[in-house]
Amino acid sequence: MRNQVLELLPEINEIENTELKEKVIACWEEAIAYRNWSNEELRSIPFTLLAENVQIKFIEHVRTCCKMGLACDRVLSGAYGERKTAINRDYFVAGSLLADVGKLLEYDKNPDGTIFKSAYGKHLRHPFSGVGLAFKHNLPSEVMHIIATHSKEGDGEKRSPESILFHHVDFIDFELVK
């Protein structure tokens, strides 16, 4: 399953810390195994069930948000140099790739392939289940913070610089499709 994760999310290789990279892979492996998601399913399911006719797919969204955040960080570094707020790049990449991993528990599939919010998902949205997976795999609290605060559940919380960056790129995708 490791190869499946690396094929779906090559951005994992942007994480320089080997231990952190392995923990991110382990979270994805467990989430994929939970409902036995195939690569084809993960590439075809909508990234959100909160809007109609969503054309952006789950894996596209995860990868794009990671890349958008890294691009924003590069632009800010180029513009402000040493004055820019520091971003822990490894934590940002890990958190951005794991922010929506809980959707693989929140979503379920019918035999015809349609995706719906599971009974589990009606009780726990993906930020909560994502943090649970990350905690189980002993990810740093800084990464769990990004997962926990990236969506509306994080409103009112003091977000870290990595979470602020991810929150905004995530909502760019979301706001443009709803």
DRENPA-3360 file (N, C-alpha, C; in nm, 2 decimals, always signed):
BEGIN
1 = MRNQVLEL = +0.08/-0.12/+0.00/+0.00/+0.00/+0.00/+0.09/+0.13/+0.00 ~ +0.21/+0.12/+0.05/+0.30/+0.23/+0.05/+0.32/+0.29/-0.09 ~ +0.34/+0.20/-0.19/+0.35/+0.24/-0.33/+0.23/+0.31/-0.38 ~ +0.11/+0.27/-0.33/-0.02/+0.33/-0.37/-0.02/+0.48/-0.32 ~ +0.02/+0.50/-0.19/+0.02/+0.63/-0.14/+0.12/+0.72/-0.21 ~ +0.24/+0.67/-0.23/+0.34/+0.75/-0.30/+0.31/+0.78/-0.45 ~ +0.23/+0.69/-0.51/+0.19/+0.72/-0.65/+0.08/+0.83/-0.64 ~ -0.01/+0.82/-0.55/-0.12/+0.92/-0.54/-0.07/+1.06/-0.50;
9 = LPEINEIE = +0.03/+1.06/-0.41/+0.07/+1.18/-0.34/+0.23/+1.20/-0.35 ~ +0.28/+1.22/-0.47/+0.43/+1.24/-0.48/+0.48/+1.35/-0.40 ~ +0.40/+1.45/-0.36/+0.44/+1.56/-0.28/+0.49/+1.51/-0.14 ~ +0.46/+1.39/-0.10/+0.52/+1.34/+0.02/+0.67/+1.34/+0.02 ~ +0.72/+1.33/-0.10/+0.87/+1.33/-0.11/+0.93/+1.47/-0.09 ~ +0.84/+1.57/-0.07/+0.89/+1.71/-0.03/+0.93/+1.71/+0.11 ~ +0.88/+1.62/+0.19/+0.91/+1.61/+0.34/+1.05/+1.56/+0.35 ~ +1.14/+1.64/+0.41/+1.28/+1.60/+0.42/+1.30/+1.51/+0.54;
17 = NTELKEKV = +1.23/+1.52/+0.65/+1.24/+1.44/+0.77/+1.19/+1.30/+0.74 ~ +1.27/+1.20/+0.74/+1.23/+1.07/+0.70/+1.13/+1.01/+0.80 ~ +1.14/+1.03/+0.92/+1.05/+0.98/+1.02/+0.91/+1.04/+1.00 ~ +0.91/+1.17/+0.98/+0.78/+1.24/+0.95/+0.71/+1.19/+0.83 ~ +0.79/+1.17/+0.72/+0.74/+1.12/+0.60/+0.68/+0.98/+0.62 ~ +0.74/+0.90/+0.69/+0.69/+0.76/+0.72/+0.56/+0.77/+0.79 ~ +0.55/+0.86/+0.89/+0.42/+0.87/+0.97/+0.31/+0.92/+0.88 ~ +0.34/+1.01/+0.79/+0.23/+1.06/+0.69/+0.19/+0.95/+0.60;
25 = IACWEEAI = +0.28/+0.87/+0.55/+0.24/+0.75/+0.47/+0.16/+0.65/+0.55 ~ +0.19/+0.63/+0.68/+0.12/+0.54/+0.76/-0.02/+0.58/+0.78 ~ -0.04/+0.71/+0.80/-0.18/+0.77/+0.82/-0.26/+0.74/+0.69 ~ -0.20/+0.77/+0.58/-0.27/+0.75/+0.45/-0.30/+0.60/+0.43 ~ -0.21/+0.51/+0.46/-0.23/+0.37/+0.45/-0.35/+0.32/+0.53 ~ -0.36/+0.37/+0.65/-0.47/+0.33/+0.74/-0.60/+0.38/+0.69 ~ -0.60/+0.51/+0.65/-0.73/+0.57/+0.60/-0.78/+0.50/+0.47 ~ -0.68/+0.47/+0.38/-0.72/+0.40/+0.26/-0.78/+0.26/+0.29;
33 = AYRNWSNE = -0.71/+0.19/+0.38/-0.76/+0.05/+0.42/-0.89/+0.05/+0.49 ~ -0.93/+0.16/+0.55/-1.05/+0.17/+0.63/-1.17/+0.13/+0.55 ~ -1.18/+0.17/+0.43/-1.29/+0.14/+0.34/-1.24/+0.07/+0.21 ~ -1.11/+0.04/+0.21/-1.05/-0.03/+0.09/-1.07/+0.06/-0.03 ~ -1.03/+0.18/-0.02/-1.03/+0.27/-0.14/-0.93/+0.24/-0.24 ~ -0.97/+0.24/-0.37/-0.88/+0.21/-0.48/-0.82/+0.34/-0.53 ~ -0.71/+0.34/-0.60/-0.66/+0.46/-0.66/-0.76/+0.53/-0.75 ~ -0.83/+0.45/-0.83/-0.93/+0.50/-0.92/-1.04/+0.57/-0.84;
41 = ELRSIPFT = -1.09/+0.52/-0.73/-1.19/+0.58/-0.65/-1.14/+0.71/-0.59 ~ -1.01/+0.71/-0.54/-0.96/+0.83/-0.48/-0.93/+0.94/-0.58 ~ -0.91/+0.90/-0.70/-0.89/+1.00/-0.81/-1.02/+1.05/-0.87 ~ -1.13/+0.98/-0.84/-1.26/+1.02/-0.90/-1.36/+1.08/-0.80 ~ -1.35/+1.06/-0.67/-1.45/+1.11/-0.58/-1.43/+1.26/-0.57 ~ -1.54/+1.34/-0.55/-1.53/+1.48/-0.53/-1.46/+1.51/-0.40 ~ -1.39/+1.63/-0.40/-1.32/+1.66/-0.28/-1.41/+1.71/-0.17 ~ -1.53/+1.75/-0.20/-1.63/+1.80/-0.10/-1.77/+1.75/-0.14;
49 = LLAENVQI = -1.85/+1.72/-0.04/-1.99/+1.68/-0.06/-2.08/+1.80/-0.02 ~ -2.02/+1.92/+0.00/-2.09/+2.03/+0.05/-2.14/+2.12/-0.07 ~ -2.11/+2.08/-0.19/-2.15/+2.16/-0.31/-2.20/+2.06/-0.42 ~ -2.28/+2.11/-0.51/-2.33/+2.03/-0.62/-2.23/+2.03/-0.73 ~ -2.23/+1.92/-0.81/-2.16/+1.91/-0.93/-2.01/+1.95/-0.92 ~ -1.95/+1.90/-0.82/-1.81/+1.94/-0.79/-1.72/+1.86/-0.89 ~ -1.64/+1.94/-0.97/-1.56/+1.88/-1.08/-1.41/+1.85/-1.03 ~ -1.38/+1.91/-0.92/-1.24/+1.89/-0.86/-1.25/+1.77/-0.77;
57 = KFIEHVRT = -1.15/+1.68/-0.80/-1.15/+1.55/-0.73/-1.06/+1.55/-0.61 ~ -1.09/+1.46/-0.52/-1.02/+1.45/-0.39/-0.87/+1.46/-0.40 ~ -0.81/+1.37/-0.47/-0.66/+1.37/-0.47/-0.61/+1.50/-0.54 ~ -0.68/+1.54/-0.65/-0.64/+1.67/-0.71/-0.64/+1.78/-0.61 ~ -0.74/+1.79/-0.53/-0.75/+1.89/-0.43/-0.64/+1.89/-0.32 ~ -0.61/+1.77/-0.27/-0.51/+1.75/-0.17/-0.37/+1.80/-0.23 ~ -0.34/+1.75/-0.35/-0.21/+1.78/-0.41/-0.20/+1.93/-0.45 ~ -0.31/+1.98/-0.50/-0.31/+2.12/-0.54/-0.30/+2.22/-0.42;
65 = CCKMGLAC = -0.37/+2.19/-0.32/-0.35/+2.28/-0.20/-0.21/+2.27/-0.14 ~ -0.15/+2.16/-0.14/-0.01/+2.15/-0.10/+0.08/+2.23/-0.19 ~ +0.06/+2.22/-0.32/+0.15/+2.29/-0.41/+0.12/+2.44/-0.41 ~ -0.01/+2.48/-0.39/-0.04/+2.63/-0.38/+0.02/+2.69/-0.26 ~ +0.02/+2.61/-0.15/+0.08/+2.67/-0.02/+0.23/+2.68/-0.04 ~ +0.30/+2.58/-0.10/+0.44/+2.59/-0.12/+0.47/+2.71/-0.22 ~ +0.39/+2.73/-0.32/+0.41/+2.84/-0.41/+0.39/+2.98/-0.34 ~ +0.29/+2.99/-0.26/+0.27/+3.11/-0.18/+0.39/+3.14/-0.09;
73 = DRVLSGAY = +0.44/+3.03/-0.02/+0.56/+3.05/+0.06/+0.68/+3.10/-0.02 ~ +0.70/+3.05/-0.14/+0.81/+3.09/-0.22/+0.79/+3.24/-0.26 ~ +0.67/+3.28/-0.30/+0.65/+3.42/-0.34/+0.67/+3.51/-0.22 ~ +0.62/+3.47/-0.10/+0.64/+3.55/+0.02/+0.79/+3.56/+0.05 ~ +0.86/+3.45/+0.04/+1.01/+3.45/+0.07/+1.08/+3.54/-0.03 ~ +1.04/+3.54/-0.16/+1.11/+3.62/-0.26/+1.08/+3.77/-0.24 ~ +0.96/+3.80/-0.19/+0.92/+3.94/-0.17/+0.98/+4.00/-0.04 ~ +0.98/+3.92/+0.07/+1.01/+3.97/+0.20/+1.14/+3.92/+0.25;
81 = GERKTAIN = +1.20/+3.82/+0.20/+1.33/+3.76/+0.25/+1.32/+3.73/+0.39 ~ +1.42/+3.77/+0.47/+1.43/+3.74/+0.61/+1.31/+3.80/+0.69 ~ +1.24/+3.90/+0.64/+1.13/+3.96/+0.71/+1.00/+3.87/+0.71 ~ +1.00/+3.77/+0.63/+0.88/+3.69/+0.61/+0.87/+3.60/+0.74 ~ +0.75/+3.58/+0.78/+0.72/+3.48/+0.89/+0.77/+3.34/+0.85 ~ +0.85/+3.28/+0.93/+0.90/+3.15/+0.90/+0.79/+3.04/+0.90 ~ +0.80/+2.96/+0.80/+0.71/+2.84/+0.79/+0.80/+2.72/+0.80 ~ +0.76/+2.62/+0.89/+0.83/+2.49/+0.89/+0.77/+2.42/+0.77;
89 = RDYFVAGS = +0.86/+2.40/+0.67/+0.82/+2.34/+0.54/+0.77/+2.20/+0.56 ~ +0.84/+2.12/+0.64/+0.80/+1.98/+0.66/+0.67/+1.97/+0.73 ~ +0.65/+2.05/+0.83/+0.52/+2.05/+0.90/+0.41/+2.10/+0.80 ~ +0.44/+2.20/+0.72/+0.33/+2.25/+0.63/+0.30/+2.13/+0.53 ~ +0.39/+2.07/+0.47/+0.36/+1.97/+0.37/+0.29/+1.85/+0.44 ~ +0.34/+1.81/+0.55/+0.27/+1.70/+0.62/+0.12/+1.73/+0.65 ~ +0.11/+1.85/+0.71/-0.03/+1.90/+0.75/-0.12/+1.92/+0.63 ~ -0.07/+1.97/+0.52/-0.15/+1.99/+0.40/-0.19/+1.86/+0.34;
97 = LLADVGKL = -0.10/+1.76/+0.34/-0.13/+1.63/+0.28/-0.23/+1.55/+0.38 ~ -0.23/+1.58/+0.50/-0.32/+1.51/+0.60/-0.44/+1.58/+0.63 ~ -0.46/+1.71/+0.59/-0.58/+1.79/+0.64/-0.71/+1.72/+0.60 ~ -0.71/+1.65/+0.49/-0.84/+1.59/+0.44/-0.84/+1.44/+0.45 ~ -0.73/+1.38/+0.50/-0.72/+1.23/+0.51/-0.84/+1.17/+0.59 ~ -0.90/+1.25/+0.68/-1.01/+1.20/+0.75/-1.14/+1.19/+0.67 ~ -1.14/+1.25/+0.55/-1.25/+1.23/+0.46/-1.27/+1.08/+0.42 ~ -1.16/+1.01/+0.42/-1.17/+0.87/+0.38/-1.24/+0.79/+0.48;
105 = LEYDKNPD = -1.26/+0.84/+0.60/-1.34/+0.78/+0.71/-1.48/+0.84/+0.70 ~ -1.49/+0.97/+0.67/-1.61/+1.05/+0.67/-1.70/+1.01/+0.55 ~ -1.64/+0.97/+0.44/-1.71/+0.93/+0.32/-1.73/+0.78/+0.32 ~ -1.83/+0.73/+0.25/-1.85/+0.59/+0.22/-1.89/+0.58/+0.08 ~ -1.91/+0.46/+0.03/-1.94/+0.44/-0.11/-2.05/+0.33/-0.13 ~ -2.14/+0.35/-0.22/-2.24/+0.26/-0.25/-2.18/+0.16/-0.35 ~ -2.24/+0.04/-0.37/-2.19/-0.05/-0.47/-2.18/+0.01/-0.61 ~ -2.27/+0.10/-0.64/-2.26/+0.17/-0.78/-2.15/+0.27/-0.79;
113 = GTIFKSAY = -2.08/+0.30/-0.68/-1.97/+0.39/-0.68/-2.00/+0.53/-0.63 ~ -2.13/+0.56/-0.60/-2.16/+0.69/-0.55/-2.11/+0.71/-0.41 ~ -2.07/+0.83/-0.38/-2.01/+0.86/-0.26/-2.11/+0.94/-0.17 ~ -2.11/+0.91/-0.04/-2.20/+0.97/+0.05/-2.14/+0.99/+0.19 ~ -2.19/+1.07/+0.27/-2.14/+1.09/+0.41/-2.19/+0.97/+0.49 ~ -2.09/+0.90/+0.55/-2.12/+0.78/+0.63/-2.18/+0.82/+0.76 ~ -2.23/+0.72/+0.83/-2.29/+0.74/+0.96/-2.18/+0.80/+1.05 ~ -2.06/+0.74/+1.04/-1.94/+0.79/+1.11/-1.92/+0.94/+1.08;
121 = GKHLRHPF = -1.92/+0.97/+0.95/-1.90/+1.11/+0.91/-2.01/+1.21/+0.96 ~ -2.13/+1.16/+0.98/-2.23/+1.25/+1.04/-2.20/+1.29/+1.18 ~ -2.12/+1.21/+1.25/-2.09/+1.24/+1.39/-1.95/+1.31/+1.40 ~ -1.86/+1.27/+1.31/-1.72/+1.33/+1.32/-1.68/+1.38/+1.18 ~ -1.66/+1.51/+1.17/-1.61/+1.56/+1.04/-1.46/+1.53/+1.03 ~ -1.41/+1.54/+0.91/-1.27/+1.50/+0.88/-1.16/+1.57/+0.96 ~ -1.17/+1.69/+1.01/-1.07/+1.74/+1.09/-1.05/+1.66/+1.22 ~ -1.16/+1.61/+1.27/-1.15/+1.53/+1.40/-1.09/+1.39/+1.37;
129 = SGVGLAFK = -1.14/+1.33/+1.27/-1.09/+1.19/+1.24/-0.94/+1.20/+1.19 ~ -0.91/+1.31/+1.12/-0.77/+1.33/+1.07/-0.68/+1.35/+1.19 ~ -0.72/+1.43/+1.29/-0.63/+1.44/+1.40/-0.62/+1.31/+1.48 ~ -0.73/+1.23/+1.49/-0.72/+1.10/+1.55/-0.62/+1.01/+1.49 ~ -0.62/+1.01/+1.35/-0.53/+0.92/+1.28/-0.38/+0.98/+1.31 ~ -0.37/+1.11/+1.30/-0.23/+1.16/+1.32/-0.18/+1.14/+1.46 ~ -0.27/+1.15/+1.56/-0.23/+1.12/+1.70/-0.19/+0.97/+1.71 ~ -0.27/+0.88/+1.65/-0.24/+0.74/+1.66/-0.10/+0.71/+1.60;
137 = HNLPSEVM = -0.06/+0.78/+1.50/+0.06/+0.76/+1.43/+0.18/+0.85/+1.48 ~ +0.15/+0.91/+1.60/+0.25/+0.99/+1.67/+0.31/+1.11/+1.59 ~ +0.22/+1.17/+1.51/+0.27/+1.29/+1.44/+0.28/+1.41/+1.54 ~ +0.37/+1.50/+1.50/+0.39/+1.62/+1.59/+0.26/+1.70/+1.61 ~ +0.25/+1.76/+1.73/+0.13/+1.84/+1.75/+0.12/+1.96/+1.65 ~ +0.23/+2.01/+1.60/+0.22/+2.11/+1.50/+0.15/+2.07/+1.38 ~ +0.17/+1.94/+1.34/+0.10/+1.89/+1.22/-0.05/+1.87/+1.25 ~ -0.08/+1.81/+1.37/-0.22/+1.79/+1.41/-0.29/+1.93/+1.42;
145 = HIIATHSK = -0.22/+2.03/+1.46/-0.28/+2.17/+1.46/-0.33/+2.21/+1.32 ~ -0.25/+2.18/+1.22/-0.29/+2.22/+1.08/-0.42/+2.14/+1.05 ~ -0.42/+2.02/+1.07/-0.54/+1.93/+1.04/-0.66/+1.98/+1.12 ~ -0.64/+2.01/+1.25/-0.75/+2.05/+1.33/-0.81/+2.19/+1.30 ~ -0.73/+2.28/+1.25/-0.77/+2.42/+1.24/-0.79/+2.46/+1.09 ~ -0.78/+2.37/+1.00/-0.78/+2.41/+0.86/-0.92/+2.45/+0.81 ~ -1.02/+2.40/+0.87/-1.16/+2.42/+0.82/-1.24/+2.51/+0.93 ~ -1.37/+2.51/+0.91/-1.45/+2.59/+1.00/-1.43/+2.56/+1.15;
153 = EGDGEKRS = -1.39/+2.43/+1.18/-1.37/+2.39/+1.32/-1.26/+2.47/+1.38 ~ -1.17/+2.53/+1.30/-1.06/+2.61/+1.35/-1.09/+2.75/+1.37 ~ -1.21/+2.80/+1.33/-1.24/+2.94/+1.35/-1.24/+2.97/+1.49 ~ -1.18/+3.08/+1.53/-1.18/+3.13/+1.67/-1.05/+3.08/+1.74 ~ -0.98/+2.99/+1.68/-0.85/+2.94/+1.74/-0.74/+3.02/+1.68 ~ -0.63/+3.03/+1.76/-0.51/+3.10/+1.71/-0.44/+3.00/+1.62 ~ -0.43/+3.03/+1.49/-0.37/+2.94/+1.39/-0.22/+2.97/+1.39 ~ -0.14/+2.86/+1.37/+0.00/+2.87/+1.34/+0.02/+2.93/+1.20;
161 = PESILFHH = +0.14/+2.98/+1.17/+0.17/+3.03/+1.04/+0.14/+2.92/+0.93 ~ +0.18/+2.80/+0.96/+0.15/+2.69/+0.86/+0.00/+2.67/+0.84 ~ -0.07/+2.68/+0.95/-0.22/+2.66/+0.95/-0.29/+2.77/+0.87 ~ -0.24/+2.89/+0.90/-0.30/+3.01/+0.83/-0.28/+2.99/+0.68 ~ -0.16/+2.96/+0.64/-0.13/+2.94/+0.50/-0.22/+2.83/+0.44 ~ -0.22/+2.71/+0.50/-0.31/+2.60/+0.45/-0.45/+2.64/+0.45 ~ -0.50/+2.70/+0.55/-0.64/+2.74/+0.56/-0.68/+2.82/+0.44 ~ -0.60/+2.91/+0.40/-0.64/+3.00/+0.29/-0.63/+2.93/+0.16;
169 = VDFIDFEL = -0.53/+2.85/+0.13/-0.53/+2.78/+0.00/-0.64/+2.68/-0.01 ~ -0.67/+2.62/+0.10/-0.78/+2.52/+0.10/-0.91/+2.59/+0.07 ~ -0.93/+2.71/+0.13/-1.06/+2.78/+0.10/-1.06/+2.84/-0.04 ~ -0.95/+2.86/-0.10/-0.95/+2.91/-0.24/-1.02/+2.80/-0.32 ~ -0.98/+2.68/-0.31/-1.04/+2.57/-0.38/-1.19/+2.55/-0.35 ~ -1.22/+2.56/-0.22/-1.36/+2.54/-0.18/-1.45/+2.65/-0.22 ~ -1.41/+2.77/-0.20/-1.49/+2.89/-0.24/-1.52/+2.90/-0.39 ~ -1.42/+2.86/-0.47/-1.44/+2.87/-0.61/-1.53/+2.76/-0.67;
177 = VK = -1.56/+2.65/-0.59/-1.65/+2.55/-0.65/-1.79/+2.56/-0.59 ~ -1.81/+2.62/-0.48/-1.95/+2.62/-0.42/-2.04/+2.72/-0.48;
% end
